[in-house]
Amino acid sequence: MAVAIALTALSALLLLVAWTLLLSGFGRPRAMAPDGTPGTTGRARPSPARQDDRETTTTEAPGALDMAGFKRLLLGGEWQRVLPSLLLIAGMLGIMFFGAISLLFVLEQKSTGILMLLVAIAAAAKLARDFQKA
């Protein structure tokens, strides 16, 4: 069952690569200057301080996708934009699934392994259902 541990480690590596790509801005659309040349990297500029502290602010990251936007880009073949998200999803699900298999068979922790496997299956089913609804 060393294979299950190796696949868990590979999933962790996928997760690390995905975070590195996301933090480096890979796949983020570049802003264009009015003359058509590439402008800034698309990062949001800090907004000036607000006078009223009671106003709410958005915490959504620039370039963040909802499931409909993700599906549109994926089916449209824009792989560079969806690759970090796909790697992130594959890494997280892989860690959960192969970690559960490792718990079940290598470490012989049956109840924890079964619970973790059920959570992984539920997460994958939720992602599939949301993707289909989008």
N, CA and C atoms as an extended XYZ file, in Angstrom:
402
Properties=species:S:1:pos:R:3:atomname:S:1:resname:S:1:resid:I:1 pbc="F F F"
N         0.806       -1.205        0.000 N   MET     1
C         0.000        0.000        0.000 CA  MET     1
C         0.845        1.263        0.000 C   MET     1
N         2.088        1.106       -0.358 N   ALA     2
C         2.942        2.280       -0.491 CA  ALA     2
C         2.451        3.163       -1.636 C   ALA     2
N         1.682        2.560       -2.537 N   VAL     3
C         1.135        3.313       -3.667 CA  VAL     3
C         0.179        4.391       -3.170 C   VAL     3
N        -0.639        4.067       -2.178 N   ALA     4
C        -1.595        5.038       -1.643 CA  ALA     4
C        -0.867        6.220       -1.009 C   ALA     4
N         0.210        5.941       -0.298 N   ILE     5
C         0.988        7.026        0.313 CA  ILE     5
C         1.667        7.862       -0.766 C   ILE     5
N         2.194        7.206       -1.802 N   ALA     6
C         2.839        7.938       -2.897 CA  ALA     6
C         1.832        8.814       -3.637 C   ALA     6
N         0.616        8.306       -3.853 N   LEU     7
C        -0.407        9.100       -4.533 CA  LEU     7
C        -0.881       10.267       -3.663 C   LEU     7
N        -0.901       10.077       -2.346 N   THR     8
C        -1.232       11.186       -1.446 CA  THR     8
C        -0.160       12.266       -1.535 C   THR     8
N         1.105       11.843       -1.570 N   ALA     9
C         2.206       12.807       -1.701 CA  ALA     9
C         2.147       13.517       -3.054 C   ALA     9
N         1.805       12.799       -4.106 N   LEU    10
C         1.667       13.410       -5.436 CA  LEU    10
C         0.539       14.434       -5.443 C   LEU    10
N        -0.563       14.126       -4.761 N   SER    11
C        -1.670       15.072       -4.658 CA  SER    11
C        -1.245       16.324       -3.904 C   SER    11
N        -0.445       16.157       -2.864 N   ALA    12
C         0.067       17.314       -2.126 CA  ALA    12
C         0.972       18.152       -3.018 C   ALA    12
N         1.757       17.496       -3.869 N   LEU    13
C         2.606       18.226       -4.809 CA  LEU    13
C         1.758       18.992       -5.817 C   LEU    13
N         0.676       18.388       -6.312 N   LEU    14
C        -0.243       19.091       -7.216 CA  LEU    14
C        -0.824       20.333       -6.547 C   LEU    14
N        -1.175       20.180       -5.288 N   LEU    15
C        -1.723       21.305       -4.533 CA  LEU    15
C        -0.695       22.422       -4.397 C   LEU    15
N         0.538       22.064       -4.141 N   LEU    16
C         1.608       23.056       -4.028 CA  LEU    16
C         1.846       23.775       -5.352 C   LEU    16
N         1.836       23.020       -6.448 N   VAL    17
C         2.012       23.629       -7.774 CA  VAL    17
C         0.852       24.575       -8.076 C   VAL    17
N        -0.363       24.162       -7.734 N   ALA    18
C        -1.531       25.006       -7.983 CA  ALA    18
C        -1.439       26.316       -7.214 C   ALA    18
N        -1.065       26.260       -5.940 N   TRP    19
C        -0.940       27.487       -5.147 CA  TRP    19
C         0.166       28.383       -5.704 C   TRP    19
N         1.268       27.770       -6.136 N   THR    20
C         2.353       28.565       -6.719 CA  THR    20
C         1.885       29.266       -7.982 C   THR    20
N         1.147       28.556       -8.829 N   LEU    21
C         0.626       29.173      -10.050 CA  LEU    21
C        -0.361       30.292       -9.738 C   LEU    21
N        -1.230       30.054       -8.766 N   LEU    22
C        -2.207       31.081       -8.406 CA  LEU    22
C        -1.529       32.323       -7.843 C   LEU    22
N        -0.552       32.128       -6.987 N   LEU    23
C         0.120       33.274       -6.377 CA  LEU    23
C         0.995       34.035       -7.365 C   LEU    23
N         1.501       33.335       -8.382 N   SER    24
C         2.326       34.018       -9.378 CA  SER    24
C         1.491       34.734      -10.431 C   SER    24
N         0.178       34.503      -10.427 N   GLY    25
C        -0.688       35.185      -11.388 CA  GLY    25
C        -0.867       34.428      -12.681 C   GLY    25
N        -0.454       33.170      -12.741 N   PHE    26
C        -0.612       32.371      -13.950 CA  PHE    26
C        -2.088       32.220      -14.275 C   PHE    26
N        -2.453       32.482      -15.500 N   GLY    27
C        -3.830       32.342      -15.932 CA  GLY    27
C        -4.706       33.540      -15.648 C   GLY    27
N        -4.174       34.522      -14.954 N   ARG    28
C        -4.955       35.725      -14.664 CA  ARG    28
C        -4.941       36.616      -15.902 C   ARG    28
N        -6.094       37.098      -16.310 N   PRO    29
C        -6.113       37.956      -17.491 CA  PRO    29
C        -5.381       39.261      -17.229 C   PRO    29
N        -4.602       39.685      -18.199 N   ARG    30
C        -3.877       40.944      -18.058 CA  ARG    30
C        -4.755       42.101      -18.496 C   ARG    30
N        -4.634       43.180      -17.776 N   ALA    31
C        -5.383       44.379      -18.145 CA  ALA    31
C        -4.741       44.992      -19.380 C   ALA    31
N        -5.552       45.581      -20.208 N   MET    32
C        -5.042       46.207      -21.426 CA  MET    32
C        -5.159       47.715      -21.316 C   MET    32
N        -4.132       48.375      -21.788 N   ALA    33
C        -4.148       49.836      -21.843 CA  ALA    33
C        -5.078       50.248      -22.988 C   ALA    33
N        -5.533       51.502      -22.999 N   PRO    34
C        -6.439       51.942      -24.073 CA  PRO    34
C        -5.868       51.765      -25.480 C   PRO    34
N        -4.540       51.775      -25.610 N   ASP    35
C        -3.963       51.620      -26.949 CA  ASP    35
C        -3.805       50.146      -27.345 C   ASP    35
N        -4.242       49.193      -26.496 N   GLY    36
C        -4.191       47.779      -26.847 CA  GLY    36
C        -2.950       47.063      -26.369 C   GLY    36
N        -2.040       47.763      -25.733 N   THR    37
C        -0.839       47.107      -25.220 CA  THR    37
C        -1.104       46.600      -23.809 C   THR    37
N        -0.399       45.537      -23.409 N   PRO    38
C        -0.612       45.020      -22.051 CA  PRO    38
C        -0.301       46.089      -21.015 C   PRO    38
N        -1.186       46.198      -20.053 N   GLY    39
C        -1.013       47.192      -18.999 CA  GLY    39
C        -0.539       46.542      -17.717 C   GLY    39
N        -1.287       46.739      -16.653 N   THR    40
C        -0.918       46.168      -15.367 CA  THR    40
C        -1.180       44.671      -15.372 C   THR    40
N        -0.773       43.993      -14.333 N   THR    41
C        -0.935       42.545      -14.257 CA  THR    41
C        -2.341       42.141      -13.880 C   THR    41
N        -3.232       43.068      -13.720 N   GLY    42
C        -4.609       42.743      -13.394 CA  GLY    42
C        -4.879       42.731      -11.909 C   GLY    42
N        -3.887       43.095      -11.117 N   ARG    43
C        -4.092       43.119       -9.677 CA  ARG    43
C        -4.864       44.371       -9.291 C   ARG    43
N        -5.683       44.217       -8.312 N   ALA    44
C        -6.511       45.337       -7.873 CA  ALA    44
C        -5.661       46.371       -7.149 C   ALA    44
N        -5.948       47.610       -7.397 N   ARG    45
C        -5.263       48.684       -6.680 CA  ARG    45
C        -5.976       48.914       -5.367 C   ARG    45
N        -5.237       49.271       -4.343 N   PRO    46
C        -5.906       49.521       -3.060 CA  PRO    46
C        -6.841       50.718       -3.174 C   PRO    46
N        -8.010       50.565       -2.602 N   SER    47
C        -8.977       51.646       -2.670 CA  SER    47
C        -8.682       52.657       -1.570 C   SER    47
N        -9.021       53.906       -1.804 N   PRO    48
C        -8.787       54.909       -0.755 CA  PRO    48
C        -9.626       54.599        0.477 C   PRO    48
N        -9.165       55.066        1.611 N   ALA    49
C        -9.879       54.802        2.865 CA  ALA    49
C       -11.265       55.419        2.804 C   ALA    49
N       -12.223       54.699        3.318 N   ARG    50
C       -13.598       55.185        3.298 CA  ARG    50
C       -13.878       55.980        4.552 C   ARG    50
N       -14.764       56.944        4.409 N   GLN    51
C       -15.117       57.781        5.547 CA  GLN    51
C       -16.002       57.030        6.532 C   GLN    51
N       -16.864       56.178        6.007 N   ASP    52
C       -17.816       55.477        6.854 CA  ASP    52
C       -17.346       54.045        7.065 C   ASP    52
N       -17.036       53.679        8.299 N   ASP    53
C       -16.548       52.340        8.600 CA  ASP    53
C       -17.645       51.295        8.499 C   ASP    53
N       -18.875       51.717        8.454 N   ARG    54
C       -19.976       50.763        8.404 CA  ARG    54
C       -20.197       50.203        7.014 C   ARG    54
N       -19.577       50.779        6.002 N   GLU    55
C       -19.745       50.271        4.644 CA  GLU    55
C       -19.048       48.926        4.511 C   GLU    55
N       -19.667       48.044        3.753 N   THR    56
C       -19.048       46.736        3.560 CA  THR    56
C       -18.156       46.776        2.336 C   THR    56
N       -17.157       45.938        2.337 N   THR    57
C       -16.252       45.840        1.205 CA  THR    57
C       -16.312       44.429        0.655 C   THR    57
N       -15.938       44.287       -0.593 N   THR    58
C       -15.912       42.966       -1.204 CA  THR    58
C       -14.564       42.331       -0.939 C   THR    58
N       -14.580       41.068       -0.651 N   THR    59
C       -13.327       40.358       -0.414 CA  THR    59
C       -13.013       39.408       -1.554 C   THR    59
N       -13.783       39.467       -2.627 N   GLU    60
C       -13.553       38.565       -3.748 CA  GLU    60
C       -12.262       38.956       -4.457 C   GLU    60
N       -11.453       37.962       -4.747 N   ALA    61
C       -10.173       38.196       -5.405 CA  ALA    61
C       -10.402       38.568       -6.860 C   ALA    61
N        -9.532       39.414       -7.416 N   PRO    62
C        -9.675       39.737       -8.832 CA  PRO    62
C        -9.434       38.486       -9.665 C   PRO    62
N       -10.296       38.239      -10.619 N   GLY    63
C       -10.158       37.066      -11.465 CA  GLY    63
C       -10.802       35.823      -10.878 C   GLY    63
N       -11.468       35.939       -9.721 N   ALA    64
C       -12.126       34.785       -9.122 CA  ALA    64
C       -13.292       34.356       -9.995 C   ALA    64
N       -13.504       33.059      -10.091 N   LEU    65
C       -14.543       32.529      -10.959 CA  LEU    65
C       -15.626       31.854      -10.151 C   LEU    65
N       -16.861       32.025      -10.592 N   ASP    66
C       -17.915       31.185      -10.050 CA  ASP    66
C       -17.956       29.932      -10.924 C   ASP    66
N       -18.812       28.996      -10.592 N   MET    67
C       -18.831       27.731      -11.327 CA  MET    67
C       -19.275       27.928      -12.773 C   MET    67
N       -20.180       28.883      -13.030 N   ALA    68
C       -20.615       29.134      -14.408 CA  ALA    68
C       -19.465       29.683      -15.245 C   ALA    68
N       -18.704       30.609      -14.681 N   GLY    69
C       -17.550       31.143      -15.398 CA  GLY    69
C       -16.476       30.093      -15.611 C   GLY    69
N       -16.283       29.249      -14.598 N   PHE    70
C       -15.310       28.165      -14.706 CA  PHE    70
C       -15.705       27.202      -15.829 C   PHE    70
N       -16.986       26.835      -15.880 N   LYS    71
C       -17.465       25.917      -16.912 CA  LYS    71
C       -17.336       26.540      -18.295 C   LYS    71
N       -17.676       27.819      -18.394 N   ARG    72
C       -17.585       28.512      -19.690 CA  ARG    72
C       -16.149       28.514      -20.199 C   ARG    72
N       -15.193       28.826      -19.304 N   LEU    73
C       -13.788       28.850      -19.710 CA  LEU    73
C       -13.278       27.451      -20.046 C   LEU    73
N       -13.683       26.468      -19.262 N   LEU    74
C       -13.231       25.103      -19.492 CA  LEU    74
C       -13.748       24.566      -20.815 C   LEU    74
N       -15.041       24.752      -21.076 N   LEU    75
C       -15.615       24.266      -22.337 CA  LEU    75
C       -15.164       25.104      -23.528 C   LEU    75
N       -14.751       26.351      -23.257 N   GLY    76
C       -14.241       27.208      -24.322 CA  GLY    76
C       -12.787       26.929      -24.666 C   GLY    76
N       -12.154       26.049      -23.913 N   GLY    77
C       -10.772       25.672      -24.214 CA  GLY    77
C        -9.724       26.639      -23.701 C   GLY    77
N       -10.078       27.493      -22.749 N   GLU    78
C        -9.094       28.438      -22.197 CA  GLU    78
C        -8.368       27.776      -21.028 C   GLU    78
N        -7.490       26.823      -21.373 N   TRP    79
C        -6.826       25.997      -20.377 CA  TRP    79
C        -5.901       26.782      -19.470 C   TRP    79
N        -5.269       27.810      -19.994 N   GLN    80
C        -4.338       28.584      -19.169 CA  GLN    80
C        -5.067       29.266      -18.014 C   GLN    80
N        -6.296       29.663      -18.220 N   ARG    81
C        -7.064       30.329      -17.158 CA  ARG    81
C        -7.605       29.360      -16.121 C   ARG    81
N        -7.913       28.109      -16.523 N   VAL    82
C        -8.513       27.164      -15.581 CA  VAL    82
C        -7.520       26.172      -14.986 C   VAL    82
N        -6.296       26.116      -15.508 N   LEU    83
C        -5.325       25.138      -15.031 CA  LEU    83
C        -5.041       25.248      -13.531 C   LEU    83
N        -4.798       26.445      -12.986 N   PRO    84
C        -4.558       26.497      -11.535 CA  PRO    84
C        -5.736       25.988      -10.715 C   PRO    84
N        -6.947       26.306      -11.137 N   SER    85
C        -8.127       25.837      -10.414 CA  SER    85
C        -8.291       24.328      -10.526 C   SER    85
N        -8.033       23.783      -11.717 N   LEU    86
C        -8.128       22.336      -11.890 CA  LEU    86
C        -7.097       21.603      -11.041 C   LEU    86
N        -5.862       22.123      -11.010 N   LEU    87
C        -4.831       21.505      -10.183 CA  LEU    87
C        -5.182       21.588       -8.703 C   LEU    87
N        -5.753       22.707       -8.302 N   LEU    88
C        -6.158       22.881       -6.908 CA  LEU    88
C        -7.257       21.877       -6.524 C   LEU    88
N        -8.239       21.722       -7.386 N   ILE    89
C        -9.321       20.773       -7.130 CA  ILE    89
C        -8.782       19.345       -7.106 C   ILE    89
N        -7.946       19.000       -8.098 N   ALA    90
C        -7.385       17.646       -8.152 CA  ALA    90
C        -6.503       17.365       -6.938 C   ALA    90
N        -5.727       18.338       -6.512 N   GLY    91
C        -4.869       18.147       -5.350 CA  GLY    91
C        -5.660       17.941       -4.076 C   GLY    91
N        -6.674       18.762       -3.868 N   MET    92
C        -7.484       18.634       -2.650 CA  MET    92
C        -8.252       17.307       -2.622 C   MET    92
N        -8.903       16.967       -3.733 N   LEU    93
C        -9.633       15.706       -3.770 CA  LEU    93
C        -8.683       14.509       -3.674 C   LEU    93
N        -7.518       14.621       -4.286 N   GLY    94
C        -6.532       13.538       -4.210 CA  GLY    94
C        -6.024       13.326       -2.805 C   GLY    94
N        -5.727       14.418       -2.103 N   ILE    95
C        -5.283       14.293       -0.713 CA  ILE    95
C        -6.377       13.643        0.135 C   ILE    95
N        -7.609       14.073       -0.061 N   MET    96
C        -8.704       13.500        0.733 CA  MET    96
C        -8.916       12.021        0.399 C   MET    96
N        -8.955       11.690       -0.882 N   PHE    97
C        -9.244       10.315       -1.296 CA  PHE    97
C        -8.091        9.371       -0.961 C   PHE    97
N        -6.882        9.706       -1.415 N   PHE    98
C        -5.750        8.808       -1.191 CA  PHE    98
C        -5.303        8.810        0.270 C   PHE    98
N        -5.541        9.924        0.970 N   GLY    99
C        -5.277        9.944        2.403 CA  GLY    99
C        -6.222        9.003        3.137 C   GLY    99
N        -7.478        8.958        2.700 N   ALA   100
C        -8.449        8.036        3.303 CA  ALA   100
C        -8.064        6.588        3.027 C   ALA   100
N        -7.617        6.306        1.808 N   ILE   101
C        -7.174        4.949        1.465 CA  ILE   101
C        -5.962        4.575        2.320 C   ILE   101
N        -5.038        5.512        2.513 N   SER   102
C        -3.866        5.253        3.358 CA  SER   102
C        -4.282        4.986        4.795 C   SER   102
N        -5.239        5.758        5.288 N   LEU   103
C        -5.717        5.526        6.651 CA  LEU   103
C        -6.372        4.154        6.786 C   LEU   103
N        -7.154        3.778        5.790 N   LEU   104
C        -7.852        2.498        5.851 CA  LEU   104
C        -6.907        1.300        5.817 C   LEU   104
N        -5.990        1.297        4.859 N   PHE   105
C        -5.215        0.086        4.610 CA  PHE   105
C        -3.799        0.119        5.187 C   PHE   105
N        -3.161        1.265        5.233 N   VAL   106
C        -1.788        1.321        5.721 CA  VAL   106
C        -1.759        1.503        7.232 C   VAL   106
N        -2.485        2.496        7.723 N   LEU   107
C        -2.467        2.789        9.151 CA  LEU   107
C        -3.555        2.045        9.921 C   LEU   107
N        -4.431        1.359        9.199 N   GLU   108
C        -5.502        0.552        9.775 CA  GLU   108
C        -6.401        1.329       10.740 C   GLU   108
N        -6.721        2.539       10.386 N   GLN   109
C        -7.674        3.346       11.147 CA  GLN   109
C        -8.986        3.352       10.365 C   GLN   109
N        -9.777        2.340       10.610 N   LYS   110
C       -10.974        2.095        9.798 CA  LYS   110
C       -12.003        3.219        9.884 C   LYS   110
N       -12.385        3.622       11.093 N   SER   111
C       -13.473        4.604       11.213 CA  SER   111
C       -13.058        5.965       10.645 C   SER   111
N       -11.845        6.400       10.925 N   THR   112
C       -11.378        7.681       10.397 CA  THR   112
C       -11.238        7.629        8.878 C   THR   112
N       -10.727        6.527        8.369 N   GLY   113
C       -10.563        6.365        6.922 CA  GLY   113
C       -11.892        6.358        6.191 C   GLY   113
N       -12.872        5.656        6.755 N   ILE   114
C       -14.201        5.599        6.123 CA  ILE   114
C       -14.859        6.975        6.154 C   ILE   114
N       -14.745        7.672        7.272 N   LEU   115
C       -15.324        9.013        7.377 CA  LEU   115
C       -14.671        9.968        6.377 C   LEU   115
N       -13.348        9.911        6.280 N   MET   116
C       -12.639       10.780        5.343 CA  MET   116
C       -12.984       10.434        3.898 C   MET   116
N       -13.166        9.146        3.610 N   LEU   117
C       -13.546        8.725        2.265 CA  LEU   117
C       -14.954        9.222        1.915 C   LEU   117
N       -15.859        9.174        2.871 N   LEU   118
C       -17.211        9.687        2.631 CA  LEU   118
C       -17.201       11.193        2.374 C   LEU   118
N       -16.362       11.921        3.100 N   VAL   119
C       -16.247       13.367        2.880 CA  VAL   119
C       -15.686       13.649        1.491 C   VAL   119
N       -14.691       12.875        1.057 N   ALA   120
C       -14.111       13.061       -0.272 CA  ALA   120
C       -15.140       12.780       -1.366 C   ALA   120
N       -15.915       11.727       -1.188 N   ILE   121
C       -16.945       11.390       -2.173 CA  ILE   121
C       -18.026       12.472       -2.206 C   ILE   121
N       -18.420       12.969       -1.035 N   ALA   122
C       -19.432       14.034       -0.981 CA  ALA   122
C       -18.921       15.315       -1.647 C   ALA   122
N       -17.641       15.652       -1.432 N   ALA   123
C       -17.064       16.857       -2.052 CA  ALA   123
C       -17.015       16.716       -3.572 C   ALA   123
N       -16.617       15.533       -4.056 N   ALA   124
C       -16.565       15.305       -5.500 CA  ALA   124
C       -17.965       15.347       -6.106 C   ALA   124
N       -18.940       14.783       -5.403 N   ALA   125
C       -20.322       14.805       -5.901 CA  ALA   125
C       -20.865       16.227       -5.941 C   ALA   125
N       -20.556       17.029       -4.924 N   LYS   126
C       -21.013       18.430       -4.889 CA  LYS   126
C       -20.397       19.222       -6.039 C   LYS   126
N       -19.099       19.015       -6.286 N   LEU   127
C       -18.450       19.696       -7.407 CA  LEU   127
C       -19.083       19.295       -8.735 C   LEU   127
N       -19.326       18.000       -8.918 N   ALA   128
C       -19.938       17.525      -10.164 CA  ALA   128
C       -21.349       18.076      -10.344 C   ALA   128
N       -22.115       18.111       -9.262 N   ARG   129
C       -23.484       18.631       -9.341 CA  ARG   129
C       -23.487       20.135       -9.654 C   ARG   129
N       -22.605       20.883       -8.997 N   ASP   130
C       -22.522       22.324       -9.273 CA  ASP   130
C       -22.050       22.604      -10.693 C   ASP   130
N       -21.126       21.780      -11.196 N   PHE   131
C       -20.632       21.954      -12.564 CA  PHE   131
C       -21.747       21.686      -13.548 C   PHE   131
N       -22.565       20.663      -13.292 N   GLN   132
C       -23.649       20.333      -14.207 CA  GLN   132
C       -24.753       21.391      -14.177 C   GLN   132
N       -25.030       21.972      -13.004 N   LYS   133
C       -26.068       22.992      -12.895 CA  LYS   133
C       -25.669       24.303      -13.538 C   LYS   133
N       -24.372       24.584      -13.587 N   ALA   134
C       -23.890       25.868      -14.125 CA  ALA   134
C       -24.129       25.979      -15.608 C   ALA   134
